[in-house]
Amino acid sequence: MNRKKLLILPLVLLSITMACDDYLEEELVSDVSAGQYYTDEAGLEDALVATYSWLKGFYGPERGFTMTTFGTDIFTNGSDGSHKAINLYDGSLNASQSYMNEAWRDWYRGINQANAVLNRATDIEMDEAKKTLRLAEARWLRAFYYFDIVRTYGDAYLTLDETTGVETEVDRSPASEIYAQAIVPDLEFAIANLENPGDTEYGRTHKAAAEFLLAKVLLRRSYTDYAAGDDASRAETLLSNVINNYGFELLDNYGNLWDITNQENSEIVWNLTISKSAVDDGTDDEGHRGHLYFLMEYDKERGMSRDVANGRPWKRFRPTDFFLDLFNRDIDTRYDQGFKHVWYANQEVSDDRGNLMVGDTAIYIPGPGKDVNWPQARKDAAPYLVFTEEDYTERIYPTVKKWLDPTRPDRQKEQGQRDVVLMRLADAYLLRAEAKLQQNNPGGAADDINVVRTRAAVEGEESAMQITAADVDLEFLLNERAREMYGEHARWFDLTRTRTLVERVRLHNPQAAPNIQDYHVLRPIGQDQIDRTVGGYPQNPGYPQ
C-alpha cells in the first residue's frame, strides 16, 4: 500500500488539507502570527511542516552542494560560478561570503521554528500520544539543524527556547555542550517516540532516520577530544538497527538509485521530499538543482544544443584527477552508472568532419582507464568528438549524471523534482564500517564494505571486489565513500569528521592545495551574525575578525 507523502514547501507558515493524490496540499497562511495561529492541533501540525522547510534552503539548491562538494579531494571548480572561494580557500572565504551567512541564518530559523513547536505544544489540547509523536519530530529536526551548525561552524549559540523578538546579546557554547544538551538528548527522545518507517507519511522522519542521524552524530564526536568512550560502539549498534530491523534493502543495481521513476525505493532510509507539481508551477522555487552543477559544457560542441534530457550545464563541480583514478572499471560499475559517457546529436551537422544526423553519437568521453584505447589518431578519425584526459578543461570534463532530471518542463528550468537523498542503506553500511574501524575491528569493517562492493561489482567480478581486514584503513574507507557517495552532500563532512580534510586536499586538489590551512576545517561565522551581536560575535580562529 502506498504511503501518503509529506510535501514540504519553502514557506514558514502552512495550512494543510488532504488531497486525493495522497500528497499534503499547502495554503499560505503567513498573514497570521505564530501567537494567534499555533494555538490548536491544526496550527501545531502546520508549524511542524514548516519546520521541515528550512532544510530545503541548503539541501537541493546550490548552497548545499557547494558547501559539501567544493574544497574536497574529489571535486574542484569548473569554469563558472561565484563561489569558487569555497574551493580555493583564498581570502574571499571570509565572513562576507554569502553562503556562510545564509546557511547559518536558515539553520537558526529552523531551530527557532522547532523551538516554537516544542514551547507552544504544552498548551495545545490534542491526543497526547500524537502530540508526543509530533514533539519527537520537532526534536529530530532541531537536532538536525544544530548538527549542521556544529559540524560546519563549531562552537555556536545554543538556545532551546523560542525567540519572539530581536535578540542582540548572545553567547557562544562549546560544540561539546551543544552535543550534550541538545543534539544527543533530542535524538534519543526522537528514537524513543517516533514511529517505524512504514507507519508514517513518506517524507516525515521516523525511528530509523533518528537512529541513523544519532549514529552520524556519535561517530563524528568519536573523533573529538570530548568524545564519550562508547560513541563508536553506540554508533555501530544504532546503524545495525537501521540495517537489520526495518526491511531496507540495497537495490541490485547501483544505477537504479538514480532512476527518477524509482525514488521511493527499498534502499532509501530518509529523503527530503520534492513535489514535481509544486516545482513546475513555481510554488516551490527551490526544488532539487543538482542536475545543474556537475555538467560539462556539452551544448557548445558539434551537433549539440542545450536540451532537457542532457541538462542545463552550469559547470560548477569538476572531478579531480585523483577521484577519477579511484575507479577500477573492469570490476566496479559505479563510475559507469553514475557518469555520462555519450551525448547523441540533437541537431544535424555537415562539415569537413562529415555528416552528423540527429541521434548519432556527437560526443564520447571514454573516461578513466579507457583513454588508453583512444590515441590521438583514432580520436581524429572518429566521426564524433572524443575527449580524453588531456582534453579536460574547466569546461570539458567527465559529467556526473546522478541528478539529471529529464522531467523538467523546459530546458531552462532550474528547479528539479528529485527528492534529496540524505540517508540510504549503503551509507549505513559504510558508516558502520567506520564505527568498527574506530574500535580497531578492521575485519568487521571489511565485512560491511564488502556488502556495498558486491552490489557495485561488474557481473562475474564479485569475488574480485572483495577486500580483507588487511586492506582496511581510514584511507581505504574514505576512498570507498568517494566511489559510493559522490555528489550526495557528504564529502566535506566526511573529511572534516575524520580530520583528514587538509591532508587530502593538499594531496589531491591542486587548485585548493596552495591556500588551505588547518583552520579551514570550520567555516567562517557570517558577518551578519557578527554585526547584529552587541560587542560582536566571535569569529572562528584563522579568519579575519
SVG drawing of the C-alpha trace seen along z (x, -y; Angstrom):
<svg xmlns="http://www.w3.org/2000/svg" viewBox="-9 -46 60 60">
<polyline fill="none" stroke="black" stroke-width="0.4" points="0.0,0.0 1.4,-3.4 2.0,-5.8 0.9,-9.4 3.8,-11.7 4.7,-14.8 5.1,-17.7 7.3,-20.4 7.4,-23.9 9.9,-26.6 7.3,-28.6 7.2,-29.4 3.5,-29.0 1.4,-26.5 -2.2,-25.2 -2.7,-21.7 -5.6,-19.8 -5.6,-16.3 -5.9,-15.8 -7.0,-12.9 -3.5,-12.3 -2.2,-11.4 0.0,-14.5 -0.3,-17.2 -1.5,-20.3 -0.5,-23.7 -2.2,-27.0 -0.2,-30.0 -1.3,-31.5 1.5,-33.9 -0.9,-36.7 -1.4,-35.4 1.1,-35.5 2.5,-32.4 0.9,-33.6 -2.5,-33.6 -2.1,-30.5 -0.1,-28.0 -2.9,-27.6 -4.6,-24.3 -3.8,-21.0 -4.1,-22.2 -1.7,-25.1 0.8,-22.8 0.7,-20.4 1.3,-23.4 4.1,-24.7 5.8,-21.3 5.6,-21.0 7.1,-24.5 10.0,-23.3 11.0,-20.8 11.0,-23.5 14.2,-25.1 16.1,-22.0 15.2,-22.9 17.4,-26.1 20.5,-24.0 19.8,-20.5 18.9,-20.8 20.0,-24.3 23.5,-25.4 24.4,-26.4 24.4,-22.9 26.0,-21.3 28.8,-23.9 29.5,-23.7 29.6,-19.9 31.3,-19.3 33.8,-22.1 37.2,-22.3 37.5,-18.5 39.7,-15.9 37.3,-14.7 35.8,-17.8 37.3,-21.1 35.8,-24.0 34.6,-24.2 34.6,-27.4 31.5,-29.2 30.0,-30.3 30.5,-33.0 31.6,-30.8 35.0,-29.5 36.5,-30.8 34.9,-27.8 37.1,-25.6 40.2,-27.8 40.3,-28.7 41.5,-32.1 40.9,-35.5 37.4,-35.6 36.4,-32.8 35.5,-35.1 32.7,-36.5 31.1,-38.2 30.8,-35.1 27.0,-34.9 26.6,-31.1 28.3,-31.3 25.7,-33.9 22.7,-32.2 23.3,-28.7 23.8,-30.0 20.6,-32.1 18.4,-29.4 19.6,-26.7 18.8,-29.0 15.4,-29.8 14.8,-26.0 15.8,-25.8 13.6,-28.7 10.7,-27.1 11.3,-23.8 11.5,-25.6 8.2,-27.3 6.6,-23.9 8.0,-22.5 7.3,-25.5 3.7,-26.1 2.6,-22.5 2.4,-22.5 -0.9,-24.4 -2.5,-22.7 -5.3,-20.2 -4.9,-17.1 -4.3,-13.4 -1.3,-13.1 0.3,-10.2 0.0,-12.1 1.4,-15.2 4.4,-13.3 5.0,-11.9 4.9,-15.5 7.3,-16.7 9.6,-13.8 9.6,-15.0 10.4,-18.6 13.3,-17.5 14.7,-15.4 14.6,-18.5 16.2,-20.7 19.0,-18.1 19.5,-18.0 19.8,-21.8 22.2,-22.0 24.3,-19.2 24.7,-21.0 25.7,-24.2 28.2,-22.4 29.8,-20.4 30.1,-23.5 30.9,-26.3 32.0,-24.6 31.0,-26.4 27.8,-28.3 24.8,-29.9 22.7,-27.4 19.0,-28.0 16.2,-25.7 13.6,-28.5 11.6,-30.2 12.8,-33.7 9.9,-36.0 11.7,-39.4 15.0,-40.8 18.0,-39.5 21.3,-41.2 23.1,-39.7 24.0,-36.0 26.8,-33.8 28.7,-31.0 28.5,-27.5 31.2,-24.9 30.3,-22.3 30.6,-19.7 27.7,-21.3 25.6,-21.5 26.0,-17.8 25.3,-17.0 22.4,-19.5 20.6,-19.5 21.6,-17.1 22.1,-13.8 19.1,-14.1 16.8,-15.4 17.7,-12.3 17.4,-9.9 13.9,-11.3 13.1,-11.0 14.2,-7.4 12.1,-6.6 8.9,-8.2 8.9,-8.1 7.1,-5.6 8.7,-2.9 9.3,-3.9 6.3,-2.0 3.9,-3.6 4.4,-7.3 3.9,-9.5 6.7,-9.3 9.0,-12.3 8.3,-12.6 11.1,-11.4 10.8,-8.1 12.7,-5.9 15.2,-4.6 16.1,-8.1 16.6,-9.1 18.9,-6.2 20.8,-6.9 21.3,-10.6 22.3,-9.8 24.8,-7.3 26.4,-10.0 26.4,-12.4 28.2,-9.9 30.6,-8.8 31.7,-12.4 32.0,-13.1 34.1,-9.9 37.0,-11.7 37.0,-14.7 38.8,-15.3 35.4,-15.4 34.2,-12.1 32.3,-9.7 34.1,-6.4 31.2,-4.5 30.4,-6.8 31.8,-4.5 30.1,-1.4 26.8,-3.1 27.0,-4.3 27.6,-0.7 24.6,0.5 22.3,-2.2 23.5,-1.5 22.9,2.2 19.3,1.4 18.9,-0.6 20.4,2.2 18.6,5.1 15.3,4.0 13.2,2.1 13.3,4.1 15.6,1.8 17.4,3.5 20.2,2.5 19.0,2.2 20.5,4.8 22.0,2.2 23.8,-1.0 22.4,-2.8 18.8,-2.1 19.3,-4.5 19.4,-7.4 16.3,-6.4 14.0,-9.3 11.0,-7.0 12.4,-4.8 12.9,-7.4 10.9,-5.7 12.9,-2.5 14.0,0.0 17.4,-1.5 16.2,-4.9 16.2,-5.4 15.1,-9.1 14.7,-11.6 13.8,-15.3 10.8,-15.1 10.3,-17.4 7.0,-17.7 7.1,-17.9 3.8,-19.7 4.9,-22.3 8.3,-22.8 6.8,-23.0 4.1,-25.6 6.6,-27.7 5.1,-27.1 8.4,-25.5 11.1,-27.9 14.0,-25.8 13.4,-22.1 16.4,-19.9 19.0,-21.7 21.8,-19.1 21.1,-18.5 22.7,-21.9 26.1,-21.7 28.1,-18.7 27.6,-19.1 30.3,-19.9 29.7,-22.4 28.3,-19.9 25.9,-22.5 28.6,-24.4 30.0,-21.3 29.4,-20.0 26.0,-18.5 24.7,-19.6 22.4,-22.3 21.0,-22.5 18.1,-20.3 16.1,-18.9 17.5,-15.4 21.2,-16.4 20.6,-19.2 21.5,-22.9 25.3,-22.9 26.3,-25.4 29.8,-23.9 30.3,-24.2 31.9,-20.9 34.7,-19.2 36.1,-15.8 39.7,-15.8 42.2,-13.5 42.6,-11.7 38.9,-11.0 38.7,-9.6 41.6,-7.4 39.8,-5.7 37.6,-3.6 38.7,-0.2 36.0,0.0 36.9,3.6 35.3,4.8 33.4,1.8 30.2,0.3 29.9,-2.9 31.7,-5.2 29.8,-3.8 26.4,-4.0 27.0,-7.4 28.8,-9.3 27.7,-10.2 29.8,-8.9 27.8,-9.6 25.9,-12.6 23.7,-12.0 23.4,-14.7 20.2,-16.8 20.9,-18.8 22.2,-17.9 25.8,-18.9 27.5,-18.8 31.1,-20.0 34.7,-18.9 34.4,-16.2 31.4,-14.7 27.7,-14.4 26.1,-14.1 22.5,-13.1 20.1,-13.6 20.6,-10.6 24.2,-9.9 26.9,-9.9 28.2,-13.5 30.5,-13.4 32.2,-10.4 34.2,-10.5 35.9,-7.1 36.8,-8.1 39.3,-6.7 41.1,-3.6 39.7,-3.7 41.6,-6.6 44.5,-4.3 42.2,-2.9 41.9,-6.3 45.3,-7.5 45.1,-10.8 45.0,-9.2 41.9,-7.3 40.3,-10.4 41.0,-12.3 39.4,-9.6 36.2,-9.3 33.1,-10.8 32.3,-12.4 34.3,-14.3 36.3,-12.2 37.6,-13.9 40.3,-12.1 42.1,-13.2 44.5,-15.5 41.5,-17.4 39.9,-18.1 39.5,-21.7 37.2,-23.7 34.6,-23.4 35.1,-19.9 35.3,-17.1 33.5,-13.8 30.0,-14.6 28.1,-13.2 24.6,-12.1 23.1,-11.1 20.9,-14.1 19.9,-14.6 16.2,-15.5 14.5,-14.8 11.1,-15.6 11.7,-19.3 9.1,-21.2 11.8,-23.1 15.5,-23.2 15.9,-26.4 14.1,-25.2 16.4,-25.4 14.3,-23.6 14.2,-19.9 11.7,-17.5 14.0,-14.8 13.8,-14.0 17.0,-14.9 18.8,-11.7 20.1,-12.2 20.1,-8.7 20.4,-5.4 21.3,-1.9 24.7,-1.7 25.8,-4.8 24.7,-3.0 26.9,0.0 29.9,-2.3 29.3,-4.4 29.1,-1.1 32.3,0.0 33.9,-3.3 32.5,-2.8 34.0,0.7 37.3,-0.7 37.2,-3.2 37.0,-0.2 40.0,1.5 37.9,4.0 39.1,3.9 37.7,7.4 34.2,6.3 34.7,3.1 35.7,5.2 32.6,7.3 30.4,4.2 32.4,2.6 32.2,5.9 28.4,5.8 28.5,2.4 31.2,3.5 29.4,6.7 26.4,4.7 28.8,2.4 30.6,5.3 30.6,5.9 28.7,9.1 31.0,12.0 33.6,9.9 32.0,10.1 35.0,12.0 37.5,9.6 35.7,6.8 36.1,8.4 38.6,7.0 40.1,8.3 40.8,6.8 44.4,6.1 43.0,3.8 41.0,1.6 42.3,-1.6 40.8,-5.1 42.3,-6.0 40.7,-3.0 37.4,-3.7 37.4,-7.3 38.2,-6.2 35.3,-3.8 33.0,-6.5 34.1,-8.6 33.3,-5.9 29.9,-5.3 28.7,-8.6 30.0,-11.2 27.7,-14.2 25.5,-13.3 26.1,-16.2 28.7,-14.0 32.3,-14.7 33.3,-17.8 31.5,-16.4 33.3,-13.1 36.7,-14.8 36.1,-17.2 34.7,-14.4 37.7,-12.2 40.2,-15.1 41.7,-14.4 40.4,-17.5 43.7,-19.5 45.9,-16.5 43.8,-15.1 43.0,-18.4 46.7,-19.2 47.4,-15.9 44.6,-15.7 43.1,-19.1 45.8,-21.2 43.6,-24.3 42.8,-24.2 46.1,-22.9 48.1,-26.2 45.8,-28.0 44.1,-25.5 45.1,-25.8 44.3,-23.8 41.6,-26.3 39.6,-25.6 38.0,-22.6 35.5,-25.1 33.7,-27.7 33.8,-31.4 31.0,-32.9 29.0,-35.2 29.3,-39.0 25.5,-39.3 25.8,-37.5 28.8,-39.4 27.3,-42.8 24.0,-42.1 25.5,-41.0 26.3,-43.5 30.1,-43.6 30.5,-41.5 30.1,-37.7 33.5,-36.0 34.9,-34.8 36.4,-31.3 40.2,-31.2 42.1,-31.9 39.6,-34.1 39.8,-37.9 37.9,-39.4"/>
</svg>
